[in-house]
Amino acid sequence: MKLENNSIKKIIIKHTKLNNNSKSLVDHLDSLQFLKLMIFLEKKFKIKFSEKDFSSKKIQNIDGLVQIIKKKI
């Protein structure tokens, strides 16, 4: 699956109902919302997040999460 960063970012923003200027996920989502987002993204992109992904600071913001997803698809 070949997607551009902007396309992945739009999917995340649409699913979380964040505005386009939001960068941080941890400041805007509670733990249950974050978990639901991860499950949605795993299903949407047919990927699995690892323990390493969850311990990475990248996963805390939209751009970092996009980078992680891009590496997996």
Contacts in CASP RR format, 6 or more apart in sequence:
PFRMAT RR
TARGET T0000
AUTHOR 0000-0000-0000
METHOD contacts of the structure
MODEL  1
MKLENNSIKKIIIKHTKLNNNSKSLVDHLDSLQFLKLMIFLEKKFKIKFS
EKDFSSKKIQNIDGLVQIIKKKI
1 45 0 8 1.000
1 46 0 8 1.000
1 73 0 8 1.000
2 73 0 8 1.000
3 70 0 8 1.000
3 73 0 8 1.000
5 63 0 8 1.000
5 66 0 8 1.000
5 70 0 8 1.000
8 66 0 8 1.000
8 69 0 8 1.000
8 70 0 8 1.000
9 62 0 8 1.000
9 63 0 8 1.000
9 66 0 8 1.000
11 41 0 8 1.000
11 44 0 8 1.000
12 18 0 8 1.000
12 37 0 8 1.000
12 41 0 8 1.000
12 62 0 8 1.000
12 65 0 8 1.000
12 66 0 8 1.000
13 19 0 8 1.000
13 20 0 8 1.000
13 22 0 8 1.000
13 62 0 8 1.000
15 37 0 8 1.000
15 40 0 8 1.000
15 41 0 8 1.000
16 25 0 8 1.000
16 28 0 8 1.000
16 29 0 8 1.000
16 33 0 8 1.000
16 37 0 8 1.000
18 25 0 8 1.000
18 28 0 8 1.000
18 62 0 8 1.000
22 28 0 8 1.000
22 62 0 8 1.000
23 61 0 8 1.000
23 62 0 8 1.000
23 63 0 8 1.000
24 60 0 8 1.000
24 61 0 8 1.000
24 62 0 8 1.000
25 34 0 8 1.000
25 37 0 8 1.000
25 59 0 8 1.000
25 60 0 8 1.000
25 61 0 8 1.000
25 62 0 8 1.000
25 65 0 8 1.000
26 34 0 8 1.000
26 60 0 8 1.000
26 61 0 8 1.000
29 37 0 8 1.000
38 49 0 8 1.000
41 47 0 8 1.000
41 49 0 8 1.000
41 65 0 8 1.000
41 69 0 8 1.000
42 48 0 8 1.000
42 49 0 8 1.000
45 69 0 8 1.000
45 72 0 8 1.000
45 73 0 8 1.000
46 73 0 8 1.000
47 69 0 8 1.000
47 72 0 8 1.000
47 73 0 8 1.000
48 72 0 8 1.000
49 59 0 8 1.000
49 68 0 8 1.000
53 59 0 8 1.000
53 68 0 8 1.000
56 68 0 8 1.000
58 64 0 8 1.000
58 65 0 8 1.000
58 67 0 8 1.000
58 68 0 8 1.000
59 65 0 8 1.000
59 68 0 8 1.000
END
